[in-house]
Amino acid sequence: MAKEKLSYKQVLNGLRKKEYYPVYFLHGEEAYYIDEITKVIEHEVLDDATKAFNQTILYGKEIDYKNVLDNARRYPVMAERQVVIVKEAQHLKTLDKLQGYFENPLDTTILVFAYKHKKMDSRKKYGKVLNASKKVCVFESGKLYDSKIPNWITNYIKDKGHHIKPAAATLLSEYLGSDLSKIANELDKLLLNLPAGEAIDKTIIQKNIGISKDFNVFELQKALGTRNQFKSFLIVKYFIANPKNHPLPMITATLYNFFSKVYVCQSMMRSSSDKEICAALSINSFFISDYKVATKLYSRVQLEQIFALLREYDMRSKGVNNTATPPGELLREMIIRILA
């Protein structure tokens, strides 16, 4: 029987219940979950009185497998267990030489590997041993798709005892990107000054984080979706005046995502319910009307032309077939052609 893959919450719940594995191998592209699990082990498994003798922090760049073995095979000093944490474990070049320890780890040691920004090679022998052993907790921290970020923000806020409106969650995801650590940090700062029970909306975000509730890429896609030329160019003017916060590659990526969903929505409208469309687009039902309006204002041919335009201007913003036109003028030109 294959070993069960544990979710982030399952790993945390096990730690909080003091149900420990001798080895934790935390790997994957998303550093946030790896860092959070590592923090819990580092700060909560041992009490302050026993940490001095029984907790060791190592760094992958500075050690080899012998340093790990020497520390992992020690016995705890006047304590039930010891903790050994290998941070930046992706830089440990002799990881494969720890296979023997992975096969028979000490029950009195909690050995943690924070292997960030990439997955371990499960085809190698040590990877197969890690995945097979019931004494090892292997947690893969996968990167979230951009479309999943608003829902992640909503759940994070909910876990903290607050509520965020869908439009505000989407605005934050557009502005903060997909770095979960950065998003969590900004949300924590926001929640510090928020009265209990108050719902987070775009006005609160503008006040506390500095994102304009009227001039952002989310509002630009809404303006384009309704073919509102005046508002579109008003937002473009603001973007040109604040280029650092609104790089053209980010704008083209967001608009490509929006018009792709309009394209899918258009193909589904005759035979699918709103619920089915929302599921296919990975959107909150709050936004379905935005997409349905756009399907009536853009033909399939126009949408396909927009995809080509967005690809063209994305490449030109990166210097391909463009030597002199500044990013602001590229943006203005692109929006004119989308609305033509």
SULFEN-V480355 format. One record per residue. N is the residue number from 1. RES is the residue in one letter. PSI is psi in whole degrees, 0 to 359 (999 if undefined). OMEGA is omega as a letter, one per 40 degrees, with the letter a starting at -180 (none if undefined). D_LAST is the distance of its C-alpha to the last C-alpha in Angstrom with 2 decimals. Layout:
# SULFEN-V480355
n->{N & N}
res->{RES & RES}
psi->{PSI & PSI}
omega->{OMEGA & OMEGA}
d_last->{D_LAST & D_LAST}
This chain:
# SULFEN-V480355
n->{1 & 2 & 3 & 4 & 5 & 6 & 7 & 8 & 9 & 10 & 11 & 12 & 13 & 14 & 15 & 16 & 17 & 18 & 19 & 20 & 21 & 22 & 23 & 24 & 25 & 26 & 27 & 28 & 29 & 30 & 31 & 32 & 33 & 34 & 35 & 36 & 37 & 38 & 39 & 40 & 41 & 42 & 43 & 44 & 45 & 46 & 47 & 48 & 49 & 50 & 51 & 52 & 53 & 54 & 55 & 56 & 57 & 58 & 59 & 60 & 61 & 62 & 63 & 64 & 65 & 66 & 67 & 68 & 69 & 70 & 71 & 72 & 73 & 74 & 75 & 76 & 77 & 78 & 79 & 80 & 81 & 82 & 83 & 84 & 85 & 86 & 87 & 88 & 89 & 90 & 91 & 92 & 93 & 94 & 95 & 96 & 97 & 98 & 99 & 100 & 101 & 102 & 103 & 104 & 105 & 106 & 107 & 108 & 109 & 110 & 111 & 112 & 113 & 114 & 115 & 116 & 117 & 118 & 119 & 120 & 121 & 122 & 123 & 124 & 125 & 126 & 127 & 128 & 129 & 130 & 131 & 132 & 133 & 134 & 135 & 136 & 137 & 138 & 139 & 140 & 141 & 142 & 143 & 144 & 145 & 146 & 147 & 148 & 149 & 150 & 151 & 152 & 153 & 154 & 155 & 156 & 157 & 158 & 159 & 160 & 161 & 162 & 163 & 164 & 165 & 166 & 167 & 168 & 169 & 170 & 171 & 172 & 173 & 174 & 175 & 176 & 177 & 178 & 179 & 180 & 181 & 182 & 183 & 184 & 185 & 186 & 187 & 188 & 189 & 190 & 191 & 192 & 193 & 194 & 195 & 196 & 197 & 198 & 199 & 200 & 201 & 202 & 203 & 204 & 205 & 206 & 207 & 208 & 209 & 210 & 211 & 212 & 213 & 214 & 215 & 216 & 217 & 218 & 219 & 220 & 221 & 222 & 223 & 224 & 225 & 226 & 227 & 228 & 229 & 230 & 231 & 232 & 233 & 234 & 235 & 236 & 237 & 238 & 239 & 240 & 241 & 242 & 243 & 244 & 245 & 246 & 247 & 248 & 249 & 250 & 251 & 252 & 253 & 254 & 255 & 256 & 257 & 258 & 259 & 260 & 261 & 262 & 263 & 264 & 265 & 266 & 267 & 268 & 269 & 270 & 271 & 272 & 273 & 274 & 275 & 276 & 277 & 278 & 279 & 280 & 281 & 282 & 283 & 284 & 285 & 286 & 287 & 288 & 289 & 290 & 291 & 292 & 293 & 294 & 295 & 296 & 297 & 298 & 299 & 300 & 301 & 302 & 303 & 304 & 305 & 306 & 307 & 308 & 309 & 310 & 311 & 312 & 313 & 314 & 315 & 316 & 317 & 318 & 319 & 320 & 321 & 322 & 323 & 324 & 325 & 326 & 327 & 328 & 329 & 330 & 331 & 332 & 333 & 334 & 335 & 336 & 337 & 338 & 339 & 340}
res->{M & A & K & E & K & L & S & Y & K & Q & V & L & N & G & L & R & K & K & E & Y & Y & P & V & Y & F & L & H & G & E & E & A & Y & Y & I & D & E & I & T & K & V & I & E & H & E & V & L & D & D & A & T & K & A & F & N & Q & T & I & L & Y & G & K & E & I & D & Y & K & N & V & L & D & N & A & R & R & Y & P & V & M & A & E & R & Q & V & V & I & V & K & E & A & Q & H & L & K & T & L & D & K & L & Q & G & Y & F & E & N & P & L & D & T & T & I & L & V & F & A & Y & K & H & K & K & M & D & S & R & K & K & Y & G & K & V & L & N & A & S & K & K & V & C & V & F & E & S & G & K & L & Y & D & S & K & I & P & N & W & I & T & N & Y & I & K & D & K & G & H & H & I & K & P & A & A & A & T & L & L & S & E & Y & L & G & S & D & L & S & K & I & A & N & E & L & D & K & L & L & L & N & L & P & A & G & E & A & I & D & K & T & I & I & Q & K & N & I & G & I & S & K & D & F & N & V & F & E & L & Q & K & A & L & G & T & R & N & Q & F & K & S & F & L & I & V & K & Y & F & I & A & N & P & K & N & H & P & L & P & M & I & T & A & T & L & Y & N & F & F & S & K & V & Y & V & C & Q & S & M & M & R & S & S & S & D & K & E & I & C & A & A & L & S & I & N & S & F & F & I & S & D & Y & K & V & A & T & K & L & Y & S & R & V & Q & L & E & Q & I & F & A & L & L & R & E & Y & D & M & R & S & K & G & V & N & N & T & A & T & P & P & G & E & L & L & R & E & M & I & I & R & I & L & A}
psi->{131 & 145 & 139 & 135 & 125 & 141 & 169 & 312 & 325 & 320 & 314 & 317 & 320 & 318 & 317 & 333 & 2 & 33 & 92 & 148 & 149 & 332 & 134 & 120 & 106 & 115 & 163 & 173 & 332 & 110 & 335 & 307 & 323 & 314 & 318 & 317 & 318 & 319 & 317 & 316 & 316 & 323 & 344 & 340 & 313 & 147 & 166 & 329 & 331 & 351 & 322 & 323 & 343 & 12 & 127 & 131 & 123 & 161 & 129 & 325 & 335 & 356 & 173 & 186 & 331 & 322 & 321 & 312 & 316 & 319 & 320 & 330 & 356 & 156 & 148 & 152 & 111 & 44 & 163 & 327 & 166 & 162 & 130 & 120 & 126 & 102 & 154 & 45 & 344 & 343 & 358 & 105 & 343 & 32 & 325 & 336 & 357 & 6 & 318 & 320 & 320 & 329 & 332 & 69 & 155 & 135 & 343 & 1 & 136 & 107 & 121 & 132 & 118 & 91 & 94 & 156 & 0 & 166 & 151 & 160 & 100 & 351 & 339 & 160 & 317 & 326 & 319 & 322 & 315 & 315 & 335 & 330 & 134 & 354 & 3 & 132 & 109 & 119 & 122 & 122 & 93 & 150 & 136 & 140 & 149 & 325 & 342 & 349 & 314 & 321 & 324 & 317 & 315 & 315 & 323 & 314 & 319 & 318 & 336 & 3 & 20 & 181 & 142 & 138 & 147 & 316 & 325 & 321 & 320 & 319 & 315 & 319 & 323 & 322 & 319 & 347 & 207 & 9 & 103 & 326 & 317 & 316 & 312 & 320 & 316 & 322 & 320 & 318 & 321 & 318 & 338 & 323 & 11 & 124 & 147 & 134 & 350 & 130 & 139 & 123 & 184 & 329 & 317 & 320 & 316 & 319 & 321 & 332 & 338 & 10 & 129 & 127 & 347 & 337 & 83 & 169 & 333 & 318 & 328 & 316 & 326 & 318 & 318 & 323 & 333 & 5 & 39 & 94 & 317 & 310 & 323 & 313 & 337 & 317 & 319 & 318 & 319 & 317 & 317 & 325 & 343 & 63 & 329 & 326 & 352 & 65 & 143 & 320 & 324 & 320 & 314 & 322 & 318 & 316 & 324 & 318 & 317 & 308 & 333 & 319 & 325 & 318 & 314 & 317 & 318 & 322 & 340 & 343 & 324 & 333 & 359 & 152 & 165 & 322 & 318 & 322 & 315 & 320 & 318 & 325 & 352 & 49 & 158 & 143 & 341 & 332 & 357 & 325 & 325 & 318 & 322 & 324 & 315 & 328 & 334 & 341 & 349 & 127 & 168 & 322 & 317 & 320 & 319 & 324 & 323 & 320 & 316 & 320 & 315 & 320 & 318 & 312 & 334 & 316 & 318 & 325 & 341 & 11 & 0 & 123 & 33 & 120 & 341 & 336 & 121 & 159 & 320 & 318 & 325 & 316 & 312 & 316 & 317 & 315 & 322 & 317 & 327 & 320 & 358 & 999}
omega->{a & i & a & i & a & i & i & a & i & i & i & a & i & i & a & i & a & i & a & i & i & i & i & i & a & a & i & a & a & a & a & a & i & i & a & i & i & i & a & i & a & a & a & a & i & i & a & a & a & a & a & a & a & i & a & i & i & i & a & a & a & a & i & a & a & i & i & a & a & a & a & a & i & i & a & a & i & i & a & a & i & i & i & a & i & i & a & a & i & i & i & a & a & a & a & a & i & a & a & i & i & i & a & a & i & i & a & i & i & a & a & i & i & a & a & i & i & i & i & i & a & i & a & a & a & i & i & i & i & a & a & a & i & i & a & i & i & i & i & a & a & i & i & i & a & a & a & a & i & i & i & i & i & a & i & i & a & i & i & i & i & a & i & a & a & a & i & i & i & i & i & a & i & a & a & i & a & i & a & i & i & a & a & i & i & i & i & i & i & a & i & a & a & i & a & i & a & a & i & i & a & i & i & i & i & a & a & a & i & i & i & a & a & a & i & a & i & i & i & i & i & i & i & i & i & a & i & a & a & a & i & a & i & i & i & i & i & i & a & i & a & a & a & a & a & i & a & i & i & a & a & i & a & a & i & i & a & a & i & i & i & a & i & i & a & a & a & a & a & a & a & i & i & a & i & i & i & i & a & a & a & i & i & a & i & a & a & a & i & a & a & i & a & a & a & a & i & i & i & i & i & i & i & i & i & i & i & i & a & i & a & a & i & i & a & i & a & i & i & a & i & a & a & a & a & a & a & i & i & i & a & a & a & a & i & a & i & a & a & none}
d_last->{59.51 & 56.43 & 56.31 & 54.04 & 50.88 & 50.90 & 47.92 & 47.51 & 49.09 & 51.93 & 52.80 & 52.84 & 54.88 & 57.41 & 57.82 & 58.28 & 60.93 & 62.63 & 62.17 & 61.79 & 61.23 & 63.12 & 59.90 & 56.27 & 53.74 & 50.33 & 47.60 & 43.86 & 40.52 & 40.26 & 42.80 & 42.71 & 44.91 & 47.28 & 47.77 & 48.36 & 50.95 & 52.63 & 52.87 & 54.60 & 57.12 & 57.72 & 58.24 & 59.62 & 61.76 & 64.60 & 66.03 & 66.38 & 70.07 & 69.63 & 66.45 & 68.34 & 70.36 & 68.17 & 64.54 & 63.27 & 59.80 & 59.09 & 56.09 & 55.09 & 54.77 & 58.30 & 60.32 & 61.23 & 62.42 & 65.98 & 64.96 & 63.31 & 66.39 & 68.82 & 67.12 & 66.36 & 69.95 & 71.55 & 73.03 & 72.08 & 74.42 & 75.97 & 72.89 & 71.79 & 68.89 & 67.03 & 63.31 & 61.94 & 58.23 & 56.58 & 53.34 & 50.77 & 52.61 & 49.98 & 51.71 & 55.11 & 55.69 & 58.89 & 57.61 & 58.87 & 62.44 & 62.32 & 62.36 & 66.06 & 65.53 & 62.65 & 65.07 & 67.71 & 66.42 & 68.75 & 68.50 & 69.39 & 66.32 & 62.70 & 60.83 & 57.09 & 54.56 & 51.19 & 49.36 & 45.83 & 42.39 & 43.32 & 45.35 & 48.94 & 49.79 & 51.26 & 52.52 & 55.10 & 58.52 & 58.21 & 54.90 & 56.58 & 59.49 & 57.26 & 55.40 & 58.66 & 60.89 & 61.42 & 62.47 & 59.00 & 55.93 & 52.90 & 49.68 & 46.32 & 43.64 & 40.35 & 36.96 & 34.82 & 31.35 & 28.69 & 28.12 & 31.85 & 31.94 & 31.20 & 34.03 & 36.27 & 35.72 & 36.56 & 39.74 & 40.78 & 40.58 & 42.45 & 45.19 & 45.68 & 46.29 & 43.04 & 39.89 & 36.21 & 33.40 & 30.74 & 27.86 & 30.13 & 31.03 & 27.44 & 26.74 & 29.84 & 28.96 & 25.58 & 27.36 & 30.61 & 29.52 & 31.94 & 35.15 & 37.45 & 40.06 & 37.67 & 36.32 & 39.92 & 41.01 & 38.33 & 39.10 & 42.81 & 42.37 & 40.31 & 42.99 & 45.80 & 44.94 & 43.81 & 46.34 & 47.49 & 45.54 & 42.55 & 39.19 & 36.67 & 33.38 & 30.48 & 32.52 & 35.45 & 33.33 & 31.90 & 35.48 & 37.18 & 34.79 & 32.53 & 29.15 & 26.99 & 26.42 & 23.36 & 21.78 & 21.72 & 19.56 & 20.55 & 19.18 & 15.87 & 15.49 & 16.56 & 14.05 & 11.14 & 13.18 & 13.26 & 9.68 & 11.78 & 9.90 & 13.39 & 15.09 & 12.62 & 13.05 & 16.69 & 17.29 & 15.74 & 18.08 & 20.92 & 20.30 & 20.40 & 23.63 & 25.08 & 24.17 & 27.30 & 26.48 & 22.85 & 22.82 & 19.62 & 21.29 & 22.10 & 18.58 & 17.15 & 20.16 & 19.72 & 16.07 & 17.11 & 19.97 & 17.99 & 15.51 & 18.60 & 20.40 & 17.73 & 18.08 & 21.86 & 21.89 & 20.07 & 22.76 & 25.56 & 24.92 & 26.91 & 29.96 & 30.16 & 31.14 & 29.33 & 32.14 & 31.61 & 27.85 & 28.62 & 31.26 & 29.03 & 26.31 & 29.04 & 27.75 & 29.64 & 29.49 & 28.45 & 24.84 & 24.53 & 22.85 & 19.88 & 19.28 & 20.07 & 17.59 & 14.75 & 16.13 & 15.59 & 11.93 & 10.92 & 12.69 & 14.79 & 13.05 & 9.67 & 12.03 & 13.83 & 10.96 & 10.42 & 14.19 & 14.24 & 11.85 & 14.12 & 17.15 & 16.19 & 15.72 & 18.75 & 20.78 & 19.74 & 20.73 & 24.07 & 24.63 & 23.71 & 22.35 & 21.99 & 24.88 & 23.78 & 20.39 & 21.33 & 19.93 & 18.48 & 16.39 & 15.33 & 14.24 & 12.31 & 10.57 & 9.91 & 8.48 & 6.03 & 5.01 & 5.65 & 3.82 & 0.00}
